Amino acid sequence: MSVGTDTALGLTESRSIAGIAVKVFLYALVVVLFAGPLIALLVGAFSQVSDPTELSVIPHRPTLDNFGVAFDYGVLGYLANSFFVVGFGLLLQVIVSVLAGYALARKRFRFSALVMVAILATMMLPEEILALPLSILLSDIPLLHINLMGTLAGMIVPLGAWAFSILVMTEFMKDVPLELEEAARIDGASELRVFAQIIVPLCKPALGVIGVFGFTMIWDQYLLPLLVSQSSDTYTLPLALRTLRIDPAVTPGVIMAASLLALLPSVVVFLLFQRSFARGLTSGALKG
């Protein structure tokens, strides 16, 4: 006779040996599917792997030579380019998102709904559709007549406005009580002071969300660097990984080492800002 307990959904959770065995098997399957590739990446980066079929989750012949070879191929320079693009690109994106979110959430102007629809429409367009007009635009900036092709600035400028970040900031700022603004204005606070000292500090959870998502989005960019770069001097790390992969002299272990370097910054950023990230994701549900 099996013994069971009721779950939150009203189902019966089996405590029999067969039920426990099925549960252990399913948990192990989930771990293999999700953690297996990451473990293989970590192990392969520190192993002497010359054939892709030798990749394994079990460490063997540990070595640091893969990183040395990756550095010889200029991976550190590509990593520096990626940090430069993500640093200034994320800064520009946060500034634009905060200002645009404040205007859309707190100001009333004609065609504001149409502006929001236009911003959301950009989320529906694949990057491949925007590639050609973007390359034309970057090759001759309107009014300024500046050519940004082949420069890191050409990768940063298009990242300034991201519909997702603008949407998050707009919806979060709508939940900031109007009474706080009115009280500040009664005390003689200017528009800029209300924005900088009241609205922005209350939006720290939302800033955490757009910071983590924005960093990941910019760090993983492949099509934009491929479109803008005209020499290896401006390659970012995702673009350099393709160059390493098609080089027959580069072993899988070297590619794994470079891939690990590309993965670590996103993991570190998430761990550093996970508390603010979690608050930002749950704040809307709590307010509702």
FENTAKA-V177864 format. One record per helix or strand. SS is the DSSP state (hx for helix, st for strand). FROM is the first residue (numbers start at 1). LEN is the number of residues. If there is no record, write none. Layout:
SS & FROM & LEN
SS & FROM & LEN
This chain:
st & 4 & 3
st & 12 & 3
hx & 17 & 29
st & 47 & 1
hx & 52 & 3
st & 62 & 1
hx & 65 & 8
hx & 75 & 32
hx & 112 & 13
hx & 127 & 13
hx & 153 & 5
hx & 163 & 12
hx & 178 & 9
hx & 191 & 12
hx & 204 & 16
hx & 223 & 6
hx & 232 & 3
hx & 237 & 9
hx & 252 & 36
